[in-house]
Every structure is written in structure tokens, then in C-alpha cells.
Amino acid sequence: MPVQAQTIISVTGPNAFYATTGVYTSWTQTGSFSGVTIQAYLYSGGGTATGTAYLVTQVGPGATSAQQIGAAAPISVTSETPVATTLFTNLTLGPGTYYLVISRTTDLRWSMNTTAQSGIVTAAGVTSNPIAFAAPVAGYPPASTWVMKSGTSAFFSAAGGTVTTSVPVLSPAAMLAMALMLLTSGLLLMRKYRLQ
């Protein structure tokens, strides 16, 4: 079956405020997706704004780069209006919870609003989770102490194709064992009917 591109999760809406000192947004998926591209709606407070994005499976004290998906993504934005900025491409994401962490170096801004359920679109089996702010940002930003911010959504998207699961193929040894079992069962049935 061909892989079909689809939205995994998309969060948009009117820009009410921004934050990027250290922020994460998160989602949980029960399925697997391939060829995933992740974007965030970022802009500059003036000049060139910079920061770093991380995609991880764990946040908080104790989180390390071992829970990081691929390399950290450097960010450089000059637009002073929100623009969809590509952070990661060609990812394969299995079932689990993923955290998109953005930490700024200069005046980088991430579009957000306070209408938590406004503009959220998810694929089947995908759930949008609350965002959180770092208090304060750790040397490795995903390992920061985080404060949940209910009622607020950060604008981002993840899109890709569903990974199709192929029908398992038996090994030659397993096929031989199956054939012997069927043959033995057939012989036993034949013997039973002869005895009757």
C-alpha cells in the first residue's frame, strides 16, 4: 500500500502573544508515521532572531540527548511576522509522546494564543498535550524544570505519511514446521476415521 501524506497534528489560530525563552509543546500518537516534517510559527522581535529546536521523548531534570530524535535544529528567523519555519524533516516517529522544545538565543518569538482548543487538527490516534515554560532554562534545554501552561497553545505542525505494516512472512524453518504439523494432523485424522 502506498504511503499517504497527512496532517499528524496542526495547531494554528490568531496570534495573541509569544514566548521562546524556553517552551515546549507536545503530542501523543498511537500509530507510526514516516517522512515527518515539523514546523513552528516563529518570528523575530527585530533583526535576526536565533535559537535551537529539539525533538525529544522526555523532558525535565534527568532528560539527556539519549531521548533526542536526531540532531538539534538551529533556528534563524528575520521575518517580523509569524512564518512556518521548518525545523525537522524526514523523521520516522513510532507510538509515544513527543516534545518539541524551542529555546531562544536572541529575540526569537513563537506564536501562541490562549484559546487552547482553537485551530487544533489531529490525525486518528493523536492527542494534543498542554505546553510548558522552562523555569529556568537548563544548559540542555529539554532537561529544564517545566511549568505547565493550561489554556495556551503554541502554533506548530507535524505532517507525514502513515507507516503501513506489512504482512509477516514466515521463515523457511517455520514454514517447514507448519507443514509438518499439518501433515501430522492430517495423518492422525485419517487414522481416526479408519479405526471407526
Steps between C-alpha positions, in 0.01 A plus 500: 500500500632849422587742778251788509607843625282637777490742789611334822431811707453866411440788743416845360290802589522872561835607645433633849851500647835332471762326710825318434737539795437128536171343396375161393187374335414133490284231343436129546445258212392136501608432141823532303581762238784531250637791297393739777564875469461723806449876476442774758359848443791723598597863452757759600467784747737697274801403289612138486351288779668172588439195715502122502225239463507153652266208445513268799306221669572621854525840668591618847800447726672178397418536130806453279583495131434123514126587482556741208371421149777592257718808531394825664383748235652849491244774430556834326199721421487856361125537432321724751169326428439130583624263231489120483863409569613146416691348792518126419446290188483134400444363850345164585300521824356194671229492767580722799507856630716761328611838634601784267727722710611843378757709683600845379844658478390843376153652458326195349123489545257205479138583412244393759152573621292437808221310326633151568267305273484757220638386166622156612481226236625148570515168319321198646680378812679834557442719808617858555659558843543825702805719452750592773753772575852443633567635848789565436660363178762232573831461317332222301157666451283181498637426851356825641242507778167563325184683607183389317296775337145379460272686263785602270605353165820548299463504122676212323435208269624147440407327176608179331383165373355208693741210521326198352563173677585212268364148548763297687675238290589165656861383481572175308549315831165627632325402173651150523385467863150615401488252211608215730233596754231502233622169357504339845150632575374363169654157562347484849157590363528237227601237756207597724248459219650162395461369853131589509 
